Amino acid sequence: MEFSFSHFSQKVSEKLVSNVKNESGINYVLLVIQNLLNNEEIDFSRFTFEDLVDVLNGLEEAIIYEHNDGNIEIDPNHSYTRVLALSWKINKLGEVPRQRGTSPFLFL
């Protein structure tokens, strides 16, 4: 059986429903926020001003209540807060000390 890349590409193009928006810049801005990067650590070529504005507007939409002391409550169902929460959980998993129990098998 021979594989024809052009035939495959044509079939994929026919079935294409919609184009996916490139959100790599937005994801990078969220990564910068999540990791609290310094100015020297940020690669400014990886996002645009529009990406920054989109994240700012999205995070402002996620705020559901602001307390008098400056603390805020955010909507846990907002897409940006879910991405940030997932990133924080993954980082916390990396901080958990690794413990390996003894194996009942001699070769493990």
LINPERA-V111475 format. One record per helix or strand of 2 or more residues. SS is the DSSP state (h for helix, s for strand). FROM is the first residue (numbers start at 1). TO is the last residue. If there is no record, write none. Layout:
ss:from:to
SS:FROM:TO
SS:FROM:TO
This chain:
ss:from:to
h:5:15
h:24:35
h:39:41
h:44:46
h:49:62
s:63:66
s:72:74
h:79:95
